[in-house]
Amino acid sequence: QVQLVESGGGSVQPGGSLRLSCVASRITFSIMTMGWYRQAPGKQRELVATIGSGGSTNYADSVKGRFTISRDNAKNTVDLQMNSLKPEDTAVYYCYASFRAANFWGQGTQVTVSS
């Protein structure tokens, strides 16, 4: 069974930084599109960033210039570096893996941005 395990969430003040990491197991990681989604209370889950098997990236407009997604195929990890965090970035962040019609999700990690 595919496993995606996130880490690195927590609480930070506005303007601060956090780095999320997701380690995948039981998948052929190198062929997967990997990504991060988030869901704030009372809102729908939304795309944050994705990175393709070839390294191409895609970001939500709300995080462009502040967040950076990266992957390490040797370690089966995908990271999300989050800088200049804002209160509206507060959400549960989910790691995501996709290949054709198969989609997989992690259990989520909480990020809280508050003064």
N, C-alpha and C positions, 0 to 999 in steps of 0.2 A: 504494500500500500504506500502510495506517495505521501511523503511527509515534508511539510514546510514549517520551519520553526523560526519565529521572529525573536529578536532581542534588541535592546537598546532604547526602549521607550522610557518615559519618565516625565518629570515636571521641570520646567525651565521658565525663566522670565522672558518677557518680550525682548527681542533682539538677540537672544541666545541661540545656541546651536545644539543639535543632537544628531547622532548617527545611528540609523537603524540597520540591522543586519538580518539576513534570512539565509538559513542553510537548508538545502534541499537534499532529500535522500530518496532512493528507489525510483529515480527518473534519469533519463539520458539528458542531463542538464544542458549540455552544449547546444542542443537543437531547440530548446524551449525559448519562447518569448517569456521574459520575466518582468515583473512589475510590482508596483505598490499602488494600492487603493486606500481610501480612508472613508470613514463614516462618522459624522458628528451626530450628537443626540438629535433626534427628530428629523434627520436629513437622510437622503438616499446615499448609498455608497457611490463614491466618485473616483475617477481615475486621478492619480497623482503623477505617475511617470511609468514608462515602460522602456525596456531595452531588448532589442531583438537578438537573435542568435549571432548575427554579424556585427553587433555593437551599435546599431542605429538606435537613437533615443527619441522619446516623445514625452512632452511635459504638458501638464495642465497650465493654462495661461496664468493662473493664480500663483504658481510656484516657480515660473520661469525666472532664471537669474538668481534664485535663492536655493533651490534644491538641485542636487546632482545624483543621478543614478549610475551605478557601475556594477560590473559583474566580474567574477573570477571563476572561469570554467574549471580550473584545476582544483579549486576548493568547493565547488558547487554552491557558491554564495552570491547573493545580490545585496548590495548596500544602497542606502539612501542617506546622503549627507544633507542635512537640513540646516541652513543658516538664516539669520535674520528672521527668526520665527516670530509669528504674530498670534494674538489670541485666537484668531479665526482658523489657525492651523490645528487647534485642539480637536482631537478625534481619535478613534481607534484606527490604527494603520494595519493593513493586511497585505501580506506577501501573496503574490499571484504567479502562477505558472501556466502557460498555455502552449499547446501544439495542436494545430488543426482544430478538431471539435472537442478536444479534451482540455478541461480547465480545472485547476487545483488551487486551493486556498489554505493559507495558514490560519492560526487561531486568533491572531491579532495582538497588537501591543498598543497600550494607551500612551498617547502623547498629550500633555497638558501644558499650555502656554498661558501663564498668568502671573501678574505682579502681586 
